Amino acid sequence: MFARQSLARVATQSSLAATRPNARNMATLRELELRLKSVRNIEKITKSMKMIASARLAKAQRAMGAAKDYGVANAEVFEQSKDEAPTPKKLFVVISSDKGLCGGIHSSVTKATRRAIGNLPDSPLGTTTVESDSPIMIVGDKSKAQLSRALPQNIRLTFNQIGRDVPTFADASAVADLIAKSGVEYDSVVLVYNKFVSAISYEPAALEIRGAKSLAESSKFKTYEMEDDFTKDLSQFSLANAIYALLVEGHACEISARRNAMDNASKNAGDMIDRLQMQFNRGRQAAITNELVDIITGASAL
């Protein structure tokens, strides 16, 4: 009789001791299951965003091809005056957007602007010297947030809600008009933007547009008889043309970068799901094995 009681006590103690790790295993399995569900939901979102970006990229590339005609027209107009003396007063216009989830596309133009104003060797303006207090105007909330921390004293004007879908010439004209009415004095406008290289790559670049005063003093333009406001109108119109072309090109870069970012995020989510599923399977197998051991041990004790 005492032997049976001792055996029962031993079996009970072993069962209680095994309950604690089993409870911990079940808690871990529940955590893994919740995390798997969360990562799978994120993967669905990133895959959907990738598909949307892929569909929008073709439209953005077509718009970019059409908008490049504006940039080509500007280049032809100013081709004869490109070798003039450098303009000392430069106004920087940084072209980004309000949206994120597109990799480092906004950081690239921000860093390029900081390099240009800092006169660093890898400046997008090359060896051109830039004044450290050069005014900055920013299109897009993302670069605005970054430059507000780095160069807050240089910022004069910011724009948002520009080109929420494909930018239009009306958007560019509104920006150019506000620049002209801002009262900021400049000899030229330096547009810092993302240059579309391919569907998987882009690079920061800069385009300089001469102001009305600089055009009027150009020896090439002095050859012709022009009305007093001609150079002013030409400068503003060429600025609107350039802003439009670069807004559309930047939009194409943004959509391309977002598609690539969502593709990478989907791949990373898939890898994480595989690892979590492996951990879950191993944990579940260990829990089942422990339960079988408990049953066999209890049966043997009885």
C-alpha positions as CSV (number, residue, x, y, z in Angstrom):
1,M,0.0,0.0,0.0
2,F,2.8,2.4,0.9
3,A,4.5,1.5,-2.3
4,R,1.4,2.5,-4.3
5,Q,1.1,5.8,-2.5
6,S,4.8,6.5,-3.1
7,L,4.5,5.7,-6.8
8,A,1.4,7.9,-7.1
9,R,3.2,10.8,-5.3
10,V,6.2,10.5,-7.6
11,A,3.9,10.5,-10.7
12,T,2.1,13.6,-9.4
13,Q,5.3,15.5,-8.7
14,S,6.7,14.6,-12.1
15,S,3.5,15.7,-13.8
16,L,3.5,19.1,-11.9
17,A,7.1,19.7,-12.8
18,A,6.5,19.0,-16.5
19,T,3.4,21.3,-16.5
20,R,5.5,24.5,-16.1
21,P,7.7,24.0,-19.2
22,N,4.6,22.9,-21.2
23,A,2.8,26.1,-20.1
24,R,5.8,28.2,-21.2
25,N,6.0,26.3,-24.5
26,M,2.3,27.0,-25.1
27,A,2.7,30.7,-24.3
28,T,5.7,30.9,-26.7
29,L,3.7,29.1,-29.4
30,R,0.8,31.6,-29.0
31,E,3.3,34.5,-29.3
32,L,4.8,33.0,-32.5
33,E,1.3,32.4,-33.9
34,L,0.3,36.1,-33.3
35,R,3.6,37.3,-34.8
36,L,3.2,35.1,-37.8
37,K,-0.3,36.5,-38.4
38,S,1.0,40.0,-38.1
39,V,3.8,39.5,-40.5
40,R,1.5,37.8,-43.0
41,N,-0.8,40.8,-42.9
42,I,2.1,43.1,-43.5
43,E,3.2,41.0,-46.4
44,K,-0.2,41.3,-48.0
45,I,-0.1,45.1,-47.7
46,T,3.4,45.4,-49.2
47,K,2.5,43.1,-52.1
48,S,-0.6,45.2,-52.8
49,M,1.4,48.4,-52.6
50,K,4.0,46.9,-55.0
51,M,1.3,46.0,-57.5
52,I,-0.2,49.5,-57.3
53,A,3.2,51.1,-57.8
54,S,4.0,48.8,-60.7
55,A,0.7,49.9,-62.4
56,R,1.4,53.6,-61.7
57,L,5.0,53.4,-62.9
58,A,4.1,52.9,-66.5
59,K,1.8,56.0,-66.4
60,A,4.5,58.0,-64.6
61,Q,7.1,57.0,-67.3
62,R,4.8,58.1,-70.1
63,A,4.2,61.4,-68.4
64,M,8.0,61.8,-67.9
65,G,8.7,61.2,-71.5
66,A,6.1,63.9,-72.5
67,A,7.4,66.4,-69.9
68,K,11.0,66.1,-71.1
69,D,10.1,68.2,-74.1
70,Y,9.8,71.1,-71.8
71,G,13.3,70.5,-70.5
72,V,14.7,70.2,-74.0
73,A,13.1,73.5,-75.0
74,N,14.7,75.2,-72.0
75,A,18.1,73.8,-72.9
76,E,17.9,75.1,-76.5
77,V,16.9,78.6,-75.3
78,F,19.8,78.9,-72.8
79,E,22.4,76.9,-74.8
80,Q,24.0,80.1,-76.0
81,S,24.4,81.6,-72.6
82,K,25.7,78.6,-70.6
83,D,29.3,79.8,-70.7
84,E,28.6,83.1,-69.1
85,A,30.2,84.1,-65.7
86,P,28.9,82.2,-62.7
87,T,25.9,83.8,-60.8
88,P,26.8,84.6,-57.2
89,K,23.3,84.6,-55.7
90,K,21.7,81.2,-56.0
91,L,18.3,80.2,-54.9
92,F,18.0,76.4,-54.2
93,V,14.7,74.7,-55.0
94,V,14.6,71.1,-53.6
95,I,12.1,68.9,-55.4
96,S,10.7,66.0,-53.3
97,S,7.2,64.9,-52.3
98,D,4.9,64.5,-49.3
99,K,4.8,60.7,-49.3
100,G,7.2,58.1,-47.8
101,L,7.7,54.3,-48.0
102,C,10.0,54.8,-51.0
103,G,13.5,54.2,-49.7
104,G,16.0,56.9,-49.5
105,I,14.8,59.0,-52.4
106,H,14.1,62.1,-50.3
107,S,17.3,61.8,-48.4
108,S,19.3,61.8,-51.7
109,V,18.2,65.3,-52.7
110,T,18.5,66.5,-49.1
111,K,22.1,65.3,-49.0
112,A,22.9,66.8,-52.4
113,T,21.6,70.2,-51.3
114,R,23.7,70.1,-48.1
115,R,26.8,69.1,-50.1
116,A,26.2,72.0,-52.6
117,I,25.7,74.6,-49.9
118,G,28.7,73.2,-47.9
119,N,30.9,73.4,-51.1
120,L,31.9,69.8,-50.6
121,P,33.9,67.9,-53.3
122,D,30.9,65.7,-54.3
123,S,28.6,68.7,-54.8
124,P,26.0,68.3,-57.6
125,L,27.2,71.7,-58.9
126,G,30.8,70.5,-59.2
127,T,33.4,73.2,-58.4
128,T,30.9,76.1,-58.4
129,T,31.2,78.0,-55.2
130,V,28.0,78.6,-53.3
131,E,27.3,81.0,-50.4
132,S,26.6,79.3,-47.1
133,D,23.5,81.4,-46.5
134,S,21.9,80.7,-49.9
135,P,18.1,80.6,-49.6
136,I,16.3,77.3,-50.0
137,M,12.7,76.6,-51.1
138,I,11.4,73.1,-50.7
139,V,8.7,71.2,-52.6
140,G,7.5,68.3,-50.4
141,D,7.1,67.7,-46.7
142,K,9.8,64.9,-46.6
143,S,12.8,67.0,-47.5
144,K,11.3,69.9,-45.6
145,A,11.5,67.8,-42.4
146,Q,15.1,66.8,-43.1
147,L,16.4,70.2,-44.1
148,S,14.6,71.9,-41.2
149,R,17.0,70.0,-38.9
150,A,20.1,70.6,-41.0
151,L,19.7,74.1,-42.5
152,P,16.7,75.8,-40.8
153,Q,18.2,79.3,-41.2
154,N,18.3,78.9,-45.0
155,I,14.7,77.9,-45.6
156,R,12.5,80.7,-47.1
157,L,9.5,78.9,-48.5
158,T,8.0,75.4,-48.6
159,F,5.3,73.8,-50.7
160,N,3.2,70.7,-50.2
161,Q,0.3,68.9,-51.9
162,I,2.1,69.5,-55.2
163,G,1.5,66.7,-57.8
164,R,-0.4,64.2,-55.6
165,D,-0.9,62.1,-58.7
166,V,1.1,63.0,-61.8
167,P,2.3,66.6,-61.5
168,T,0.8,69.1,-64.0
169,F,2.1,72.3,-65.6
170,A,-0.4,74.2,-63.5
171,D,1.3,72.8,-60.3
172,A,4.7,73.9,-61.7
173,S,3.4,77.4,-62.7
174,A,1.9,77.9,-59.2
175,V,5.3,77.1,-57.7
176,A,7.2,79.4,-60.1
177,D,4.7,82.2,-59.5
178,L,5.1,82.0,-55.7
179,I,8.9,82.0,-56.1
180,A,8.7,85.1,-58.2
181,K,6.4,86.8,-55.6
182,S,8.5,85.7,-52.6
183,G,10.8,88.7,-52.7
184,V,13.9,86.6,-52.5
185,E,16.7,88.0,-54.6
186,Y,18.7,85.6,-56.8
187,D,20.7,85.6,-59.9
188,S,19.9,82.0,-60.7
189,V,17.7,79.1,-59.4
190,V,19.3,75.8,-58.8
191,L,16.8,72.9,-59.0
192,V,17.9,69.9,-57.0
193,Y,16.0,66.8,-58.1
194,N,16.2,63.0,-58.6
195,K,17.3,62.0,-62.1
196,F,15.6,58.9,-63.5
197,V,18.3,56.5,-64.6
198,S,16.3,53.3,-64.9
199,A,13.4,51.5,-63.3
200,I,15.6,50.4,-60.5
201,S,18.0,53.3,-60.0
202,Y,18.1,57.1,-59.7
203,E,20.6,59.7,-58.8
204,P,20.5,63.3,-57.4
205,A,21.2,66.0,-59.9
206,A,21.0,69.8,-60.2
207,L,19.8,72.1,-63.0
208,E,20.5,75.8,-63.0
209,I,18.1,78.4,-64.4
210,R,19.3,81.9,-64.9
211,G,17.2,84.8,-63.5
212,A,15.9,87.8,-65.3
213,K,18.8,90.1,-64.3
214,S,21.4,87.5,-65.3
215,L,19.7,87.0,-68.7
216,A,19.5,90.8,-69.3
217,E,23.2,91.2,-68.6
218,S,24.2,88.2,-70.8
219,S,26.2,89.3,-73.9
220,K,24.4,86.7,-76.0
221,F,21.0,88.2,-75.2
222,K,22.2,91.8,-75.5
223,T,22.7,91.1,-79.2
224,Y,19.0,91.3,-79.7
225,E,16.6,94.1,-79.2
226,M,14.1,93.1,-76.5
227,E,11.4,94.8,-74.5
228,D,12.1,95.5,-70.9
229,D,10.0,92.7,-69.4
230,F,11.0,90.1,-72.0
231,T,13.9,88.6,-69.9
232,K,11.7,88.6,-66.8
233,D,8.9,86.7,-68.6
234,L,11.4,84.4,-70.2
235,S,13.0,83.6,-66.9
236,Q,9.7,82.9,-65.2
237,F,8.4,80.8,-68.0
238,S,11.6,78.8,-68.3
239,L,11.6,78.2,-64.5
240,A,8.0,76.9,-64.7
241,N,9.0,74.6,-67.6
242,A,12.0,73.3,-65.7
243,I,10.1,72.7,-62.5
244,Y,7.4,70.9,-64.4
245,A,9.8,68.6,-66.2
246,L,11.7,67.8,-63.0
247,L,8.5,67.4,-60.9
248,V,7.3,64.7,-63.3
249,E,10.8,63.0,-63.4
250,G,10.9,63.1,-59.6
251,H,7.5,61.6,-59.5
252,A,8.6,58.7,-61.7
253,C,11.6,58.2,-59.5
254,E,9.4,58.1,-56.4
255,I,7.0,55.5,-57.9
256,S,9.9,53.4,-59.0
257,A,11.6,53.6,-55.6
258,R,8.4,52.7,-53.9
259,R,7.9,49.7,-56.0
260,N,11.4,48.5,-55.3
261,A,11.0,49.2,-51.6
262,M,7.8,47.3,-51.4
263,D,9.3,44.4,-53.3
264,N,12.2,44.2,-50.9
265,A,9.8,44.5,-47.9
266,S,7.7,41.6,-49.3
267,K,10.8,39.5,-49.7
268,N,12.0,40.3,-46.2
269,A,8.5,39.5,-44.8
270,G,8.6,36.1,-46.7
271,D,11.9,35.3,-45.2
272,M,10.7,36.2,-41.7
273,I,7.6,34.1,-42.2
274,D,9.7,31.1,-43.1
275,R,11.9,31.6,-40.0
276,L,8.9,32.1,-37.6
277,Q,7.1,29.1,-39.1
278,M,10.2,27.0,-38.5
279,Q,10.3,28.1,-34.9
280,F,6.6,27.5,-34.5
281,N,6.9,24.0,-35.9
282,R,9.8,23.1,-33.7
283,G,8.1,24.5,-30.6
284,R,4.9,22.6,-31.4
285,Q,6.8,19.4,-31.9
286,A,8.7,19.9,-28.6
287,A,5.4,20.5,-26.8
288,I,3.8,17.3,-28.3
289,T,7.0,15.3,-27.4
290,N,6.9,16.6,-23.8
291,E,3.2,15.7,-23.5
292,L,3.9,12.2,-24.7
293,V,6.8,11.8,-22.3
294,D,4.5,12.9,-19.4
295,I,1.8,10.4,-20.4
296,I,4.3,7.6,-20.7
297,T,6.0,8.6,-17.4
298,G,2.7,8.7,-15.6
299,A,1.6,5.4,-17.0
300,S,4.9,3.8,-16.1
301,A,4.7,5.2,-12.5
302,L,1.2,3.7,-12.0
